[in-house]
Amino acid sequence: MTDFVHLHVHSQYSLLDGAAALDRLVEEAAATGQRAVALTDHGVMYGAFKFYQAAKAAGVKPVIGCEVYVAKRTRHDREAKVDDDPYHLVLLAEDEKGYKNLTKLISLAHLDGFYYRPRVDRELLAEYAGGLIALSACFSGEIPVHLLAGDYEAAEKAAAWYREVFGPRNFFLELQNQGLEGQRKLNRDLADLAQTLGLELVATNDLHYIKREDATVHDVLLCIQTGKTLDDPNRLKFPTDEFYFKTGEEMAR
């Protein structure tokens, strides 16, 4: 059995975006022999307590985290079409200090940085980085955004900043493969960047639902979120049905 743990996970508490119920999440982890599982909902930690209880009851180690939104400038900037599309960053609490820092970041994101979404910025990340492990996230992460745009210098500069803030042992470049266009090249570029900066890589699946067939339910949630219908060809839709709770063997393949 391949030793693997899901570290990028969206539950029902990623409102109208995650379709993974917490009880099913931890049951699936236990059933597939995964010793731990993370919870990294978008910008919130609503589910953390119930997740912790459910995981403990199932004999699975809970890893509490959040996929935070990082303002492209500062959390105080609120200019339309400039500040309404923040970067993504996955944060995981390594210890009690990290958990407290994470709750502080999420609170300040809502109280100080809210603009369409709760946002942190580099100032807050630098202040509350202790005890946290950071992953570079999906296509919407700061480093992937630069790499996809062909700006390798900006990507390296950003990665070096995160390495400095979180430490080289607590910042990982995140590889994903759900069959999306451009993903394989992005992974190669991330691997090259990791080698350049002495960083480690981590594989995730950015899961939004438990079983492959749950992709249909997730599609409905996105329609509700965006005010679209299933027969609208221009609606927001995940391009593949690969964002499910994969086994270690599936992830290895």
N, C-alpha and C positions, 0 to 999 in steps of 0.2 A: 504493500500500500504506500502510495506517495504521501509524504508528510507535507501537508499544505494547510494554510489557514487563510480564510477570506478576511482581508483588511480594509476593503472599500465596499461598504454595504449600506443600501438605502431601504429603510423599513417603511411601514405605513405612516410613520411620523415625518417622512419627507412628503408633505401633504400634496396629493394629486400628482405625485411623481414616483413614489415607491409603493410597491404592491406586495411587500414581504411582511406578513404578520410576525410579530416577535416570537410567539410560541412555535410557529412553523419553522422559523429561522433556526432556533436553537435545537429543535427536534431534528432538523436536517443535518446540522453539524454533528450531533451525536450519532445519528444513523449512518453517516458516511465516515465515521471514525476521526473526525477533525476535533482536536483537543481544545480548540479555542475558536472564537469568532468575534469580529469587531462590529460595532454599530457606528456608522458615520453619516448620519442624516444631514441634509442640506441646511446649514445655518442654524440648526436648533439641536437641543438635547432633551426634548420632551420625553423621549422614550427611554432614557438612560436607566432610570430606577427600575421600571418594569423589565427591561432587558436584563439588568443585573440579576434580578430575582429569578427570572425564567432560566437564564443560563446556569446559575448556581444549582437550581433544582434539577436541571438536566445533566449535571456533571460536566459542563463545558465552561472553560475559562472565558469570562466576558472581557473584551477589550473595548473600553469606552472612548469614543472619539467623535469627530464632527468634520464634515466637509465644509470648511468656512469659505465665505466670499471675501476676496481681498481687493480692496479698492485700487484701481489702476493709478490713481494719484494719492489723495489722502481720504480718510473717512469723512472729512468735513466738506469735501467737494461734491456738489450736486448739480452739475450742468447736464442738461438733457442731451442724449446721444453721445455723451463723452463718459459720464460716470455711471451709466445705468447698465453696464455690461462688465461686472468685475471678474477677476480671475478666480479659479477654484484652487483650494489647497486642502489636503487631507491631514488632519491632526489627530494623533492617538495619545492618550494619557499613559505614560510609562509607570507612574507612581502617584502617590497622593498629592504631591506638589503639582504634578502635571495635571491632575484632575481639577485641582483648585484653579490653576492658571487657565485651563480650558473653559471652566464655567465663568471666569472673569472675562475672558475674551468674548464669549458668546453674549454675555450681559452687555458689555460695552458696544458690541456690534449692533445690538438692538437700540440701546439708549443714545449712543453718540453717532453711529455710522449708518443708520437706516436710510436707504434711498432705494426704493423698490424692493431691496433685500437688506438683511442685516449684514453690515460690512465691517471688517477689520482693516487695518493698514499696516505698513511696515513698522511704524512707530510702536503700535500695540504688540505686534509679533515679537519685536526685539525686547520689549519690556516683560512679556509673559511667556517666553520660550522655554523656561526651565521645566524639566520633567516631561517635555512633549517630544514626540517623534513625528516628523513631517514627511509626507509623500507628495510627489509633484503633481498628482491628480491626472485627469483625463485630457481630452483635446482642449478643454477650457482652462487648464493650468497655465500659469505664466510662462513656464519654460516650453511646454508643447506649443503654445500660441506663437512664440518667437520662432521655433524650429519649423513649424508649418508654413510660416511666412518667409522662410529662408534666411532669417536674421540670426545666424549662428553666434555672432558676437554678443548680441543682446541676451540670447539664451544662456551663454556661458557666464555672462556677467550676473544674471539673475540667479543661476545655480550657485555661483560662488557666494552670493549674498546669503542665500538660505543655508549654505554649508557653514558660513561664519556664524550665523545667528543660532542655529540649532546644534551645530557641531557635526563633524564629518561622520560620526557614528549614529547620529539621530536624524539625518536627512537622506532620503532615498529617492532615486529616480524611478518612476512607476511605469511599468510596461503593461500594456493591455492588448488583447487580440480578439475582438468580436467580429472580425471580418469587415471592418470599416475601411473605406477608401483612404489611402495614405498612411494607414496604421503601421504597416510593416516597415516602411521607410522611416517613419517617426521612431519606431523602436530601435532601428539601427543607429539613428542619430543620437538617441538617448544613451545607447550603449557606448557609443564613441565619446560622448560628453562625460559619462561616468568614468571612463578610462582616463580622460584628460584631467579631471578634477579629483580623482581618487575616491569616487563615491560608489556606493553599492546600489544594486538594482533590486526591485521587488516586483513580483507579478501579482496583479489583481484582476478582478473581473467586473468591477463597478456594478455589482449586482443590484437589480431593482425589483426582482421577483424570485420565487423559489424554484418553480419548475418551468421548463421551456414553454409548455402550453399556457403558462400564466402571462405570456407576452400579450395575449389578446386583452386580458384584464388591464394590463398596464397601458395599452393603447387607448382603452376607454377612459382611463384616468387622465391621460394627456388631453384627450378631447374635451373633457369637462373643464380642465385647467385653462385651456385656450379658447373655449367657446366654439369649438368646431364639431363636426359630425364625422362618423367613420367613413362616409362616402365622399368626403372632401379630399381630393388628391393632393391639395397643397397644405394639409394640416401638419403640425409638428408630430413626427413619428420616428421612433428608433428604427434605423435601417435594417437591423437584423433581430433575430430572436435569441441572441447569445448572452443576454444579460441576466442569466439565472444562476442558481447555486450549483456550480459545477463541482464534481468530485476532484480529488487530488490528481487522479489519473487523467481526467479530462483537461485539467489545467496544464499538466505536464505535456500532453500532446499538443 
